[in-house]
Amino acid sequence: MTSLRFIILLLQLWTVCAWEDYKDYKVLELQPRDLAQQQLLLNLDREQPQWDYLGGRRSATDTSRRVLVAPQQLQQLQQQLQLHGIEYKVLLEDLAPHVRAQRAENLSSKAKQRTHRIDVFAAFYNHSEINAYMESLVQLYPKRVQLKTFGWSYEQRALKILTISNGDGRRNKPVIFIDATIHAREWIAPSFALYIIQQLLEQAENADLLLNYDWVIMPVVNADGYEFTHSDSRFWRKTRKPTPIEEHIGTDINRNFGYKWGDDAGSSGDPAEEIYRGEQPFDQPETQVLRDALLHYKDRLAFYLSLHSYGNYLLLPWGHTSSFPDNYFYMMEIADAGAMAIIQSTNGIYSYGSGYHLMYPTSGDSNDFAVALANATVAITMELPAGGFLGFDPWVTHIEGIVTESWVGVRAMALEVISRGYQ
């Protein structure tokens, strides 16, 4: 037993050392003083994609912006800021200790677990651990759980989707479809998806959510990118499929869908950018799988919910245009139910509305595709609360607070959908 523990310790140490430690990476807070400087930052974001503007592009009405910058890029960024008279301050001199501490915390927490049941509050789990857990649920709940491999990632990881019912045997019920981890570094999203699964299976008080509806949940869409954040680079966002430019890997799945794909206002044709849309729509196997899953439920897709982080937003279509879908105000009422439930429960405040107006344009995203081509009655992207120093990096101790608060909102939105009946 002692030798086995020593081997496990060595493996954990190797894993920590194998990860990019972000030595001397700095976090700067940029402080534009007027709208002109805010717009300039948006332009610099496009022109200098190697600077990671944390939280993605916001609208020109935003004020401060945080940026993660590598040591070899710092001087160039400082020169640009000084040239344009944009003030800034260094929030973090070296990201490495923060990253190492969080990784050590997660590995240590997982090492203490003694059962096959995933303790959502105790750790962040990798793709294989999540798949193994879902496979165990089929054995535990054979009449209520179905697990299907809908396809494979670029690196040949199984992309599994779980269906939960109340076990009454009724077929073709309306569906509430939830996905997570379209963006690899957003670890709290799969944690929340797992928490939703446990709420539906283990808590009798949620039986009303399954009486006339099935829940279909895909905890990890971007399996390769997500695994890469566990093994190599914590803040990786995109997929891992190569692009035409050898040194740039990956595509933003949420710009790769075939509805309104290719608009430069909401995506980029530059593989260096975090919002690179791919060479053509659906050229990522992960996007193909999610597309096929949504279309599979096209005739009964009552509610599509995509989990992201961070920002406390409930984002509705459209993302590609300033106009609204026909049932926009119906979707606003669903979002309102979630936001009001959260504020009454925890005082957490969510903003909700059109993604185009509330944040920034997006083209080729899953929300718009779900409504336009998969006939979803309601489609919402839920940007979960921030955690940790950068927003994407909550500590293990943050998980419980974020997922329990978020469940209040999702449950309320689902109940609102159910009370109105499938339209």
N, C-alpha and C positions, 0 to 999 in steps of 0.2 A: 504493500500500500504506500509506503514511504517513497519507493522508487517511482511508482505511478504518479504521485503528486509532484515529484521532482520533474518528471517528463512534462506534465501539464504546465508547470511553472515555466519551463524552458520554452514550450510552445507559445505561451502567452507573451513571454519576453520577446520572442522572435517576431510575433505579430506586431507588437508595439514598435519594435525597431524597424519593421518593414514599412510601416506607414510613413508617408510624408509628414514630417513634424512641423512644417511651417516655421522653421528657424528664421528669425529676424523679419518675418512678415509683419507688417504694421497695419493697424486699423486707423484710418483718418476720418474725421468728421468734417465735411466741407460745408461752409456756411455762406452761401450766396446771399447778397444783400438786397437783390431786387429780381424782378421777373426776367430781365435780360440775362443776368448771371445764371439764373436757374435754367433757362433755355440753353445757355452755353454749356452747362454741365450735361444736359441731355445730348447735345451735339458731340461733346468729348467722349461720352459713353459710346456713341456709335463709332467715332473715329479711333478710339483706343480700347478695343474690346478686351485687351489683356488686364485692364483694371476691373476688378470685380465689385460692381456697385451692389452692395448687399441689399437684398429685398427686391432687386430688379428695377426696371425703369418705373418711375412714378410720373405723374403729370407735371407740367411746368408750374403748377401752383404749390408744389412741395417746397419746403425750405431746406433744412439740412439733409445731407446725404452722407452715408457711411460708405467707405470704400476700403477693400482689402487689397493691399499692394505688396508685391514681391520686392525683396531688397534691390534687385537689379533694375526695377522699374521706378523706384522711389524718386530718384533725381529728376527723371523726365516729368513725372507728375507734378512735383514741386515747381519745376520751371514753368509748366503750363498754368498752374494756379497763380503764380507770381506774375506772369505775363498778363493775365486777365484780371488781376486784382481781387482774386477770390480768397477770402480768409479761410483758414483751416486750423484744426488742432489735432494732435496725435492722441488718440484715445488709448492705444495699446502699442507699446514699443516692440513687443515680441510675442507673437501668438503661440509660439511653441509650448511654453509651460502650460497654458490653458488647454491646448489640444492633448498633450500627454496626460494631464490629470484626468480629463474626461474619459480618455480611452482606458486608462488604468481602472477608473471607477467602474466602467461598464464591464470589463473583463472580470474584475473581482466580484462584482455582484452576480454575474452569471455563474461563476465557479461555486457559489454558495448554494445554488439551487439543487434540490434533491428529487424533484418529480419531473415527469414529462409534460405536465401542464405548464403552459407559459404563464408566468406571473408578469402581467403587463406593466405593473408599477415598478418592477425590480430591475429592469434592464432594457436595452435596445437589442433586438434580435436580427441576425442576418437572414438572407433569403432561404438558405437550406433549413435553418431552424424553424422558420415560419411555415415552410412547406411541410416539414415533418409534423409540426403541430396540427396543421389542417388535416393531414392524413390520419392522425390519431382520433380526430373528431368523428370521422366516418365510422370508426369502430365503437366509439362511445355513444353515438346517436345515429344508429343505422337507419331509423325511420324518418329522421329529421334533416340529415345532412347528406348532401351529394357533393363530390369533388371531381372536377373535370380539368384535364390539361387541355387548354384551348390552343396551345402552340408553344413555340420555343423562342427564346431570345437569340440575339446574334451569336452569343457565346454558348448557345445550346443549354440554357437553363430552362427548366419547365415553368411555364406560366400557367399557374393554377387558379381556378375560380371556384369559390365555395357557394353553394346554394343552401339556404336555411328555410325550412318550412315548419309548420306545426305538426306535421306527420299525419294529417288527415287523408292523404292520398289524392286530394283534388288536384287536377292538372290545370295548367294554363291560367293560373292566377296572375293578376297584375304584379309587376316587379318593381321593387326599389333596388336600384343598382348603385353600388358604391365602389369606387376605385381609390387607390392611394399610391404614392411613390412614383408618380410620373416624373418628378424631379428627384434625383438620387439623394441629395443631401438633406432632404426634408424628413428626417428620421421620425419625427413625432407623428407623421401621417400614418405609416403602417402600425405604429403603436395604437393609435386611435382606432384603426380598422379592426385590430385584434380585440380591443376593448368592446367594440360594437358586437363582434361575434360572441363574446362571452356574455354580454348583456342579453342577447337574444336567446342563447341556449341555456343559461344558468339562472336567470331571474324570472320567476313566475309572473311578476308584475308587468312584464313586457309581452305577455301572451296576446294582448289585444293588437299588438303590432304585426302579428303573424296570422291572425284569424282569416283574413281574406287576401293577404299579400305574401309573396315570397320575397326574401332578401337575397340578393346576389352580390357577393363581395370579392373583390380582387385586391388583396392587401399590397401586392408589389407588382406594378406594371413594368417599371424600368429595372429589371432584375440585375442586369450586368452593371449598370451604373451604381445601383444601390450596394451591390457586393463590393464594388471598387471603393466606395466610401468606407467600408469596413476593413478592407485589406490594404489600401494604398493611400487614398487622398480623401480626407473627410469632407471637403467642400466641393467635390465633383458634382455637377448638375445634370449633364447630358447622358446620352446612351454611350456605348463603347464601340459602335461600328465605325470603321475608318471613313474618312471623307476624301474627296479628290486631292486635298492638300495633306501631304503625309504627316506633317507635324501637328495637325489638328484632328482630334478624334471626337466623334459623337455629334448627335443631333438633338435638338429640343423636341421631344415627343409632342409637346403642347403647341407646336407650330407645324406639325407634320401631317395633320389630318386634311382630308381632301376637300373640305368645304371652305371656300374662300382662301385657299392656299396661295401663298406667293405674294401677298401684299407687303410691300416694303415698310408701310406704316406700322405694321404689327408683327413683323418678323424680319429675318435677315438672310440674304443669300451668301454671306461670308462665313465660312466654316470656323473662323476664329471667334465668332460671337457666341455668347451664351444662348441667344435666341435663334441660332441657325436652324433653318426650316427643312434642310435636306435638299437633295438634288431634284426630287419630285415628290408629290404627295404619297404617303404610305410607303416610303422606301425603307422604313424601319420595321423589322419584324414585330417589335413590341406594339407599334401603332396598328399594325395589321391585326394583331390578336384582339386588341381592345375594340377596334372597328367591328370585327366579326362578332364579338360578344354582344356589343350594343345592337347590331343588326339582327342577331339571333332573337332578341327580345323586342324587336321593332313594333310588333302588334300589341304589346302589353307593357310598355316602358312608362310607368307612371311618374317615376322620380329618379333622375340621375344626379348623383352627388359625387364630386371629385374633391378629394382631400389634399390640401397643400399647406405649406407654411412659408411665410408667416404674415400677420397683419391684422387679424380680427375683421375679415371681410366676408360677406356673402355676395359673390359676384354672379350676376345673371347675364344671359345673352342680351344683345350681341356684343362680341368683342371686336368684330371687324368693322363696325359702322356705328355712327351716332344714332341711327334709328333703332326702333324696338320691335321685337317679335309681336305677333298678334295677341298673344296671351301674357304679355309682359306684366300687366297689373295683377293678374292671377298669381304669377310667380312671385311678385312683390309681397303678396299677402302670405304666401308660404314662408318667405324669408322673414317677414315681420314676426310671424309666430315664433320662429327660432330665436331671433334677436331679443324679443321681449321676454321669452322664457329665461334666457341667460341673464339678462339684466335683473330680473326679479329674483333669480337664484343666487347670483354671485356678485352682482353689480358690474359684471363684465360688459363692455360696450362693443358691439359690432356695427359696422357700417354696411349697408346693403343697397344694391342697385346695379345698373348696367356696368359691366366691367370696363367698357370703353370710356364711360364718363367718370367712374369712380377711381380707376387706376390709370390705365393706358390702353391703346389699341393692341389687339392681338388678332392675328389671322392664322387660320389652320388649327384652331384649338378644339379640344374635345367637347367643351360646352356647346359651342355653336353647331358642331357636327351632330351632337345628340338631339338637339331640337330640330334642325333642318332636315336631316337625313335618317335619323333613327326614331323620329316621331316621339321623342320624350315630351311628356306634358309639362314637366318641370325639370329644369337643369340648373344646378348651382355649383359653383366652385367655392369651397369653404377654405379660406385662409386662416389657419389655426393661430392661436396666440404665440407670440415670440417667447423664446427661452434662451438661457445662456447669454453669452456676450454678443454674439453676432445675430441672434434671432433664430437661426437655423440649428442651433447647437444647445438645446436644453440639457441640463444635467439630469441624471437618472431621478434625482429627487423632485424634479419638476413634472415628471410624467403624470403622476396621479392628479395633480391640480388641473393640468391642461385637458386631459381626456375626460375627466368627470364633468368639468364645466361644459366641454364641447358636446358631450352626450345629452345634456339637458336640451341644448339647441336642436340637435339632430332628432331626438325623440319628439320634440314639439313640432318640428317641421313634418315628420312622418305622420304624426297624428292628424295634422291639418290636412295633409294629402288624403289620408284614409277617410277622414270625416266628410270630405267633399265627394268622394267616390272617384273612380278612375274615369277620366274624360278623354 
